[in-house]
Amino acid sequence: MAFWEKIGWRYWVLAVIVGIGLPIGSTLIGLSPVWRFGGLLLLINGGLAIGLGRRIYQHAQPGWWLLIWPLTYFVGAIGWLPQYTWYLAIVYLCLSYVSYGLAQTHKQIRS
């Protein structure tokens, strides 16, 4: 069990469900490209990137875990989303990293 905790199994499960499951689901149900891009990719995935960055810092987890979400999204995007959405993996990495850093700054200001 220590191995699974060490690699962050909860983050992997969440990332696979959202990063691969949502693109497959949205494609299968025929969600329009506007809703898929605006609702799914910007709101849900962007919010997840920000939330995970903060949570990783708050629970003093390894910084490399910030890569889990963008990498699994990229795999899902390659398989089931248009090519222009692949670049959002970089955006999600940046959002996670910035929220990670802002959580650190916010903690130092409060102390």
C-alpha positions in Angstrom: 0.0 0.0 0.0 2.9 2.3 0.6 3.9 2.1 -3.0 0.5 3.2 -4.2 0.5 6.2 -1.8 4.0 7.1 -2.9 2.9 7.4 -6.6 -0.3 9.2 -5.8 -2.9 6.6 -6.9 -5.8 9.0 -6.2 -4.5 11.6 -8.6 -3.9 9.0 -11.3 -7.5 7.6 -11.0 -9.0 11.1 -11.1 -6.8 12.1 -14.0 -7.6 9.0 -16.0 -11.4 9.4 -15.4 -11.4 13.1 -16.3 -8.5 13.2 -18.8 -9.4 10.1 -20.8 -13.0 9.4 -19.8 -14.5 12.8 -20.5 -13.1 13.1 -24.0 -14.4 9.7 -24.9 -17.8 10.3 -23.3 -18.2 13.7 -24.9 -17.3 12.3 -28.3 -19.6 9.3 -27.9 -22.7 11.4 -26.9 -22.0 13.8 -29.7 -21.4 16.9 -27.6 -21.0 20.0 -29.9 -17.5 21.3 -30.3 -18.5 24.6 -28.6 -19.8 22.9 -25.5 -16.9 20.5 -25.5 -14.3 23.3 -25.7 -16.0 25.9 -23.5 -17.6 23.7 -20.8 -15.5 20.6 -20.7 -12.0 21.8 -21.6 -12.0 25.3 -20.1 -14.3 25.2 -17.1 -14.0 21.6 -15.8 -10.5 20.8 -16.8 -9.1 24.2 -16.0 -10.8 24.1 -12.6 -9.4 20.7 -12.0 -5.8 21.9 -12.9 -6.1 24.7 -10.4 -7.6 22.6 -7.7 -5.0 19.9 -8.0 -2.1 22.4 -7.9 -3.4 23.8 -4.7 -4.2 20.4 -3.2 -0.7 19.0 -4.0 0.9 21.9 -2.2 -1.4 21.9 0.8 -0.8 18.2 1.4 3.0 18.6 0.9 3.1 16.1 -1.9 5.8 15.8 -4.5 5.9 18.5 -7.1 6.2 16.0 -10.0 2.6 15.0 -9.3 1.7 18.3 -11.1 2.5 16.4 -14.3 0.0 13.6 -13.8 -3.1 15.6 -14.9 -1.7 17.3 -18.0 -0.1 14.0 -19.3 -3.3 12.0 -18.9 -5.3 14.8 -20.6 -2.8 14.8 -23.4 -3.3 11.0 -24.0 -7.0 11.5 -24.0 -6.8 14.5 -26.3 -4.6 12.6 -28.8 -7.1 9.8 -29.0 -10.4 11.6 -29.0 -10.2 15.3 -29.4 -9.3 17.6 -32.3 -5.6 18.5 -32.7 -6.0 22.1 -31.6 -6.9 20.9 -28.1 -3.6 19.1 -27.6 -2.0 22.4 -26.6 -4.3 22.7 -23.6 -2.1 20.2 -21.8 0.6 22.9 -21.6 -2.1 25.3 -20.3 -3.2 22.9 -17.7 0.4 22.3 -16.6 0.9 26.1 -16.3 -2.4 26.5 -14.3 -1.4 23.7 -11.9 2.1 25.1 -11.4 0.8 28.7 -10.9 -1.8 27.6 -8.4 0.8 25.5 -6.6 3.0 28.5 -6.4 0.2 30.8 -5.3 -0.8 28.4 -2.5 2.8 28.6 -1.3 2.8 32.4 -1.4 -0.6 32.6 0.3 0.7 30.4 3.1 3.8 32.6 3.6 1.7 35.8 3.8 -0.7 34.3 6.3 2.2 33.1 8.6 
